[in-house]
Amino acid sequence: MSVPHALLALLSEGPKYGLRLQNEFESRTGEVWPLNVGQVYTTLQRLERDGLVETDDGDGERSQKRYRITPTGERELADWLRTPPDLVPPPRDELVIKVLVALQVPGTDVHELLQVHRRHVIEVMQRYTRIKAAAPQDDVPLALVADAELFRLEAIVRWLDAADVRLKRRPSTAPPAVADPSLESTPTVEVSR
């Protein structure tokens, strides 16, 4: 998620103080993304430098400045909302890399490794399910965050299951035997006179 764009979205509702932006950011992201107030002010300064927000002319402390989005900021926000995010390709996924590495490590039971990760993901899914069930029905941001995480975790479980099946079907490949040169017989050489 882009913190600058999230702040622009909050400012699109009207002018706000930095501390209010921090509180609204956290509540609207289902309180799963804590945001340091220092990061809010640093981000606001960059947005102001880039002409995306402006402040009141007051000379007070940072916490007393009200920030508002500029027309340039509104265009930037609209463009960001309509631009699909970059998706990280699966080969960069740490779990995929672990499985690929495990295939090369002698003595590693890859099937057991897959099950360890599967159990962990299921436990995390259960925690999100409990959080979602305990949340008030009108807490839409938390429900959306929980749903997104549950769907992501479900995809991981499906991949782990598919990997397990694929690896079980894989023909076992024993490493080629390396002959010990000292045990090999020496070919007979005829010597002619």
C-alpha positions as CSV (number, residue, x, y, z in Angstrom):
1,M,0.0,0.0,0.0
2,S,1.1,3.5,-0.7
3,V,1.1,5.6,2.4
4,P,1.3,8.9,0.4
5,H,-1.7,7.9,-1.7
6,A,-3.7,6.8,1.4
7,L,-3.1,10.2,2.9
8,L,-4.2,11.9,-0.3
9,A,-7.4,9.8,-0.2
10,L,-8.1,10.9,3.4
11,L,-7.4,14.5,2.5
12,S,-9.8,14.2,-0.5
13,E,-12.6,14.3,2.1
14,G,-11.4,17.7,3.4
15,P,-8.6,19.4,5.3
16,K,-7.1,17.5,8.3
17,Y,-4.4,17.7,10.9
18,G,-1.5,15.2,10.9
19,L,-2.6,13.3,14.0
20,R,-6.1,12.9,12.7
21,L,-4.7,11.5,9.4
22,Q,-2.7,9.0,11.4
23,N,-5.8,7.9,13.4
24,E,-8.0,7.7,10.3
25,F,-5.4,5.8,8.4
26,E,-5.1,3.1,11.1
27,S,-8.9,2.8,11.6
28,R,-9.6,2.6,7.8
29,T,-7.0,-0.1,7.3
30,G,-8.7,-2.3,9.8
31,E,-6.0,-1.3,12.4
32,V,-3.7,-3.9,10.9
33,W,-1.2,-1.3,9.7
34,P,0.1,0.9,12.5
35,L,1.5,4.1,11.2
36,N,4.0,6.2,13.1
37,V,3.0,9.9,13.4
38,G,6.5,10.9,12.4
39,Q,6.1,9.0,9.1
40,V,2.8,10.8,8.5
41,Y,4.5,14.2,8.9
42,T,7.5,13.2,6.8
43,T,5.2,12.0,4.1
44,L,3.1,15.2,4.3
45,Q,6.2,17.3,3.8
46,R,7.1,15.3,0.7
47,L,3.6,15.7,-0.7
48,E,3.7,19.4,0.0
49,R,7.1,19.7,-1.7
50,D,5.7,17.9,-4.7
51,G,2.6,20.2,-4.9
52,L,0.1,17.4,-4.0
53,V,-1.0,19.0,-0.7
54,E,-0.9,22.4,0.8
55,T,-1.1,23.7,4.4
56,D,-2.7,26.6,6.2
57,D,-0.5,29.6,6.4
58,G,-0.3,29.3,10.2
59,D,3.2,29.4,11.9
60,G,2.2,26.9,14.6
61,E,3.6,23.5,15.3
62,R,3.3,20.7,12.8
63,S,0.4,19.2,14.7
64,Q,-1.5,22.5,14.3
65,K,-1.2,22.7,10.5
66,R,-4.2,21.6,8.5
67,Y,-3.4,19.9,5.2
68,R,-5.5,19.8,2.1
69,I,-5.2,18.1,-1.2
70,T,-4.4,20.2,-4.3
71,P,-5.9,19.7,-7.8
72,T,-2.6,18.1,-8.8
73,G,-2.9,15.8,-5.7
74,E,-6.5,14.9,-6.8
75,R,-5.2,13.9,-10.3
76,E,-2.4,11.9,-8.8
77,L,-4.8,10.0,-6.5
78,A,-7.2,9.3,-9.3
79,D,-4.4,8.0,-11.5
80,W,-3.1,5.8,-8.6
81,L,-6.5,4.3,-7.9
82,R,-6.9,3.3,-11.6
83,T,-3.4,1.9,-12.0
84,P,-3.1,-1.9,-11.3
85,P,-0.4,-2.6,-8.7
86,D,2.8,-4.5,-9.6
87,L,2.4,-8.1,-8.7
88,V,5.4,-9.9,-7.3
89,P,6.1,-12.9,-9.5
90,P,5.9,-16.2,-7.6
91,P,9.6,-17.0,-8.0
92,R,10.4,-14.2,-5.5
93,D,8.1,-15.7,-2.9
94,E,10.1,-16.9,0.1
95,L,8.1,-20.1,0.5
96,V,8.5,-21.1,-3.1
97,I,12.3,-20.5,-2.8
98,K,12.4,-22.6,0.4
99,V,10.7,-25.5,-1.4
100,L,13.0,-25.2,-4.4
101,V,16.1,-25.1,-2.1
102,A,14.8,-28.0,0.0
103,L,14.7,-30.1,-3.2
104,Q,18.4,-29.8,-3.4
105,V,19.3,-30.4,0.2
106,P,20.2,-34.1,0.8
107,G,18.2,-35.7,3.5
108,T,15.4,-33.1,3.5
109,D,11.9,-34.6,3.6
110,V,10.2,-32.0,1.3
111,H,6.7,-33.5,2.0
112,E,7.1,-33.0,5.7
113,L,8.4,-29.5,5.1
114,L,5.3,-28.7,3.0
115,Q,3.1,-30.0,5.8
116,V,4.9,-27.9,8.4
117,H,4.2,-24.7,6.3
118,R,0.6,-25.9,5.6
119,R,-0.2,-26.3,9.3
120,H,1.3,-22.8,10.0
121,V,-0.8,-21.2,7.3
122,I,-4.0,-22.9,8.5
123,E,-3.3,-21.6,12.1
124,V,-2.9,-18.1,10.7
125,M,-6.2,-18.5,8.8
126,Q,-7.9,-19.6,12.0
127,R,-6.7,-16.5,13.8
128,Y,-8.0,-14.2,11.0
129,T,-11.3,-16.1,11.1
130,R,-11.6,-15.5,14.8
131,I,-10.7,-11.8,14.4
132,K,-13.3,-11.4,11.7
133,A,-16.0,-13.3,13.8
134,A,-15.3,-11.1,16.8
135,A,-15.4,-7.8,14.9
136,P,-18.5,-5.7,14.8
137,Q,-20.6,-6.3,11.7
138,D,-20.3,-2.7,10.6
139,D,-16.4,-2.8,10.7
140,V,-16.1,-3.0,6.9
141,P,-12.4,-2.1,6.7
142,L,-11.5,-4.9,9.1
143,A,-13.7,-7.4,7.2
144,L,-12.2,-6.4,3.9
145,V,-8.6,-6.8,5.3
146,A,-9.5,-10.2,6.9
147,D,-11.1,-11.4,3.7
148,A,-8.1,-10.4,1.6
149,E,-5.7,-12.1,3.9
150,L,-7.9,-15.3,4.2
151,F,-8.1,-15.5,0.4
152,R,-4.3,-15.0,0.1
153,L,-3.6,-17.7,2.7
154,E,-6.1,-20.1,1.1
155,A,-4.1,-19.7,-2.2
156,I,-0.9,-20.6,-0.3
157,V,-2.5,-23.7,1.1
158,R,-3.7,-24.7,-2.4
159,W,-0.2,-24.2,-3.8
160,L,1.3,-26.3,-1.0
161,D,-1.2,-29.1,-1.7
162,A,-0.5,-28.9,-5.4
163,A,3.2,-28.9,-4.8
164,D,2.9,-32.0,-2.6
165,V,0.9,-33.9,-5.2
166,R,3.3,-32.9,-8.0
167,L,6.4,-33.9,-5.9
168,K,4.8,-37.3,-5.0
169,R,4.3,-38.0,-8.7
170,R,7.8,-37.0,-9.6
171,P,10.0,-40.0,-10.5
172,S,12.6,-40.5,-7.8
173,T,16.0,-39.5,-9.0
174,A,18.8,-41.0,-7.1
175,P,22.1,-39.2,-7.5
176,P,24.4,-40.9,-10.0
177,A,26.8,-43.2,-8.3
178,V,30.4,-41.9,-8.4
179,A,32.8,-44.6,-9.0
180,D,35.8,-44.8,-6.8
181,P,38.8,-44.9,-9.2
182,S,40.8,-47.0,-6.8
183,L,38.2,-49.8,-7.0
184,E,38.0,-49.8,-10.8
185,S,39.8,-52.6,-12.6
186,T,42.6,-51.6,-14.8
187,P,42.1,-52.7,-18.4
188,T,44.4,-55.4,-19.6
189,V,47.0,-54.1,-22.0
190,E,48.7,-56.5,-24.3
191,V,52.3,-55.9,-25.0
192,S,53.6,-57.1,-28.3
193,R,57.2,-58.0,-28.8
